[in-house]
Amino acid sequence: MNELIESCQLDLTRRQKEISAHVAKGFSEDEISARLHISPATVHNHTRNIRKKIGARSAVDVARLFILSLPDPKKFFIALFFLSVQAHATLETPQLDLRRPTTTRITRIKTRNEA
């Protein structure tokens, strides 16, 4: 994460770059505040100041400008793609029991002709 923040070419403070990176990853303001252990109001103020500084109208613009300011934006998308595939596989797959199933004994039912 630090490498990502350091490589950002936007004219922002370190904290604003950190929050921009989280916005680019798709986190909400509440999620960012929980991850950084700061108040949601502080995150809101930072995002508002970021939008003013870089001329963005929304979080989508902040994410787009942050990613495009990186030296190699392709690496960001590749990493994000693999993380999303991993998250999808982890969260959306039904609960799988990978243990060997216990064998059940099948009993044959006698018919009238056999009795």
C-alpha positions as CSV (number, residue, x, y, z in Angstrom):
1,M,0.0,0.0,0.0
2,N,2.8,2.4,0.8
3,E,4.4,1.9,-2.6
4,L,1.1,2.7,-4.2
5,I,0.7,5.9,-2.2
6,E,4.3,7.0,-2.9
7,S,4.0,6.4,-6.6
8,C,0.9,8.6,-6.9
9,Q,1.7,11.8,-8.9
10,L,-1.3,13.9,-7.6
11,D,-0.5,17.0,-5.6
12,L,-2.0,15.8,-2.3
13,T,-0.8,15.3,1.2
14,R,0.2,11.8,2.3
15,R,-3.0,11.2,4.1
16,Q,-5.1,12.4,1.2
17,K,-3.2,10.0,-1.1
18,E,-3.8,7.2,1.3
19,I,-7.6,8.0,1.4
20,S,-7.6,8.3,-2.4
21,A,-6.0,4.9,-2.7
22,H,-8.8,3.4,-0.6
23,V,-11.4,5.2,-2.7
24,A,-9.8,3.8,-5.8
25,K,-10.1,0.3,-4.3
26,G,-13.9,0.9,-3.9
27,F,-14.2,1.4,-0.2
28,S,-16.9,3.7,1.3
29,E,-16.1,6.5,3.6
30,D,-17.3,4.4,6.6
31,E,-15.1,1.5,5.5
32,I,-12.1,3.8,5.1
33,S,-12.6,5.3,8.6
34,A,-12.7,1.8,10.1
35,R,-9.5,0.8,8.3
36,L,-7.6,3.9,9.2
37,H,-9.1,4.2,12.7
38,I,-10.2,7.8,12.2
39,S,-13.7,9.5,12.3
40,P,-16.0,9.1,9.3
41,A,-16.4,12.9,9.4
42,T,-12.6,13.2,9.0
43,V,-12.6,10.9,6.0
44,H,-15.5,13.0,4.6
45,N,-13.5,16.2,5.0
46,H,-10.5,14.6,3.4
47,T,-12.5,13.3,0.4
48,R,-14.1,16.7,0.0
49,N,-10.7,18.5,0.0
50,I,-9.3,15.9,-2.4
51,R,-12.2,16.5,-4.8
52,K,-11.6,20.3,-4.6
53,K,-7.8,20.0,-5.1
54,I,-8.0,17.7,-8.2
55,G,-11.3,19.0,-9.6
56,A,-13.2,15.8,-9.2
57,R,-17.0,15.7,-9.0
58,S,-17.4,12.3,-7.4
59,A,-15.6,9.4,-5.8
60,V,-15.4,7.8,-9.3
61,D,-13.4,10.8,-10.6
62,V,-11.1,10.6,-7.5
63,A,-10.5,6.9,-8.3
64,R,-9.9,7.5,-12.0
65,L,-7.5,10.4,-11.4
66,F,-5.6,8.5,-8.7
67,I,-5.2,5.4,-10.9
68,L,-4.2,7.4,-14.0
69,S,-1.6,9.3,-11.9
70,L,0.3,6.1,-11.2
71,P,3.4,5.3,-13.2
72,D,1.9,2.1,-14.5
73,P,-1.9,1.9,-14.1
74,K,-2.1,-1.5,-15.7
75,K,-0.5,-3.1,-12.6
76,F,-3.2,-1.6,-10.4
77,F,-6.0,-3.1,-12.6
78,I,-4.3,-6.5,-12.8
79,A,-3.9,-6.6,-9.0
80,L,-7.5,-5.4,-8.5
81,F,-8.8,-8.0,-10.9
82,F,-7.1,-10.9,-9.1
83,L,-8.2,-9.6,-5.7
84,S,-11.8,-9.4,-6.9
85,V,-11.6,-12.9,-8.3
86,Q,-10.2,-14.1,-5.0
87,A,-12.9,-12.3,-3.0
88,H,-15.7,-13.6,-5.3
89,A,-14.4,-17.2,-4.9
90,T,-14.2,-16.8,-1.1
91,L,-17.5,-15.0,-0.5
92,E,-19.8,-16.2,-3.2
93,T,-19.0,-19.9,-3.3
94,P,-21.4,-22.1,-1.2
95,Q,-19.9,-23.5,1.9
96,L,-17.9,-26.4,0.7
97,D,-17.0,-29.3,2.9
98,L,-13.7,-30.5,1.6
99,R,-13.4,-33.5,3.9
100,R,-14.0,-37.0,2.6
101,P,-17.7,-37.7,2.9
102,T,-18.8,-40.3,5.4
103,T,-20.1,-43.4,3.7
104,T,-23.7,-44.3,4.3
105,R,-24.9,-47.8,4.3
106,I,-27.5,-48.5,1.7
107,T,-30.0,-51.1,2.8
108,R,-32.0,-53.0,0.4
109,I,-35.8,-52.9,0.8
110,K,-37.4,-56.3,0.3
111,T,-40.3,-56.4,-2.0
112,R,-43.4,-58.5,-1.6
113,N,-42.2,-61.1,-4.1
114,E,-39.0,-61.7,-2.1
115,A,-40.7,-62.0,1.3
